[in-house]
Amino acid sequence: MASAKILAFAASLRGDSYNKKLVQIAAAKAQQAGAQVDLIDLRDLPMPIYDGDLEREQGLPPNAKKFKQLLMAADGFLIATPEYNKMMPALLKNCIDWASRPEPNEPGLVAFTGKVAAVMGASPGALAAIRGAMQARLQLSLIGTLVLPDELGIARAHEAFNEDGSLKDAKQEQTVATLAAKLVATISKLKSGGA
Ligand SMILES: Cc1cc2nc3c(=O)[nH]c(=O)nc-3n(C[C@H](O)[C@H](O)[C@H](O)COP(=O)(O)O)c2cc1C
């Protein structure tokens, strides 16, 4: 059976993003668990804010189309998100909104339906972006993605990572590995008809 294909990304554009570091670790763990992982940086796919007039006149912007195709090609998603003002970042909502738009002869929500996702968060604060991640989980589940219920947050993220991007706390690193492996196992079971 083909291995699980996972698209991994952080919902942050910042070069030194804690969420980029976190998703990079999770992507490596998913790979170790046997998945094929495509780790992308949303900085490479800048998109305008969703605009119905733009869509009507020009269709999906090229990067929105690319992002949607990456989602469509994947069996599941690994996402690390910050929270802004206790909510999911506009960046993530906007990417999801564009990718949710059907193109001619396409069923609705084709990029999200039947996919599996694991959502994590990192923040310098004490609450580890849990509210932003919770919203992202709700958003994805409302549009047809099976979201793992696991909560994984890295609090005090400014102190949590080593220079090389690894986590200082081996237990936290293991928690990330466990969630990544669970995502891979869930996708594999679904692909083999075993779940
Ligand atoms: C507009 C704004 C709002 C923020 N609100 C929150 C918040 O509600 N909770 C929180 O933990 N951190 C908040 N932060 C701090 C972010 O967690 C911090 O900037 C973090 O580094 C962003 O994630 P990144 O490192 O992946 O870019 C906020 C930051 C900004 C710019």
The ligand as an ORCA input file, in Angstrom:
! r2SCAN-3c Opt
* xyz 0 1
  C      -1.591     40.554     16.600
  C      -1.006     39.583     17.573
  C      -1.817     39.002     18.517
  C      -1.298     38.033     19.395
  N      -2.138     37.425     20.272
  C      -1.689     36.378     21.004
  C      -2.590     35.610     21.793
  O      -3.771     35.850     21.854
  N      -2.089     34.550     22.469
  C      -0.752     34.216     22.425
  O      -0.368     33.239     23.055
  N       0.124     34.942     21.689
  C      -0.312     36.010     20.974
  N       0.549     36.726     20.185
  C       1.981     36.397     20.220
  C       2.288     35.260     19.262
  O       2.054     34.050     19.921
  C       3.760     35.368     18.818
  O       3.920     36.502     18.003
  C       4.240     34.121     18.138
  O       5.639     34.188     18.025
  C       3.602     33.940     16.766
  O       3.895     32.673     16.268
  P       5.178     32.374     15.331
  O       6.389     32.457     16.228
  O       4.940     31.013     14.820
  O       5.227     33.424     14.247
  C       0.062     37.700     19.322
  C       0.881     38.307     18.353
  C       0.359     39.225     17.488
  C       1.247     39.823     16.418
*
